[in-house]
Amino acid sequence: MNPSAPSIKELIKIHKEDQPIRPVVNWRNAPAYFLSKLFTNKINHLSPLPYAFNIRNAHDLIQNLNDTQMLPHYTFVSLDITNLYSNIPVTETKIILTNMLKHQLVDSQTQQEILRWYDVITKQNYFSHNKNIIIQQDGLEMGAPSSGITAEIFLQHLAHLHLAHLTHKHHIINYCRYVDDIFLIFDSNRTCIQSILKDFNALHPELQFTAEAEKHHALN
């Protein structure tokens, strides 16, 4: 393997109305690529995440909907986390990871080793474009094998802190998430999408959500 800087390219989100660009980073030749994969495997082995409110695929979503009693005043809405990986706070997530490893009674030497890996991976947050090296100031590395599970550590912690309150306050009937896409059903007689979006956008200063409500009983 000859290490090189991760490279970035752009894909157009043709399913979105304004067709924004999705940045895609190839991390396979990055110096920390294999360490990033090892970090992911180690976390899955030592401290597996519960994924309590996650869905794995479209089949999971269909099953979830089949198990939900629907009433005429229930409304579908999708929330999207804007630029998820680049807005995950690295320092705060390290604290959450540390507490998670302690809670799982991982021995101190292994804890320190995993946290050192975390520091090495998150500091290699750069990519090349048109022969220029661009450095991200914060957030996770787009394209790194470990960014998915690291983002999950932060998002599941956030859900653990706030989701019960939000569900009760906004009469949310169903909630599930796939990476940065959230699907929920709420009682439109008792709350509205604007109020829900406002509270989700107040969860953390680094995270911003956009919302799309159903139209003609359908959701994109």
Secondary structure, 3 states (H helix, E strand, C coil): CCCCCCEEEEEECCCCCCCCEEEEEECCCCCCHHHHHHHHHHHHHHCCCCCCCECCCHHHHHHHHHCCCCCCCEEEEEEEECCCHHHCCHHHHHHHHHHHHHHCCCCHHHHHHHHHHHHHHHHCCEEEECCEEEECCCCCCCCCCCHHHHHHHHHHHHHHHHHHHHHHHHCEEEEEEECCEEEEEEECCCCCHHHHHHHHCCCCCCCCEEEEECECCECC
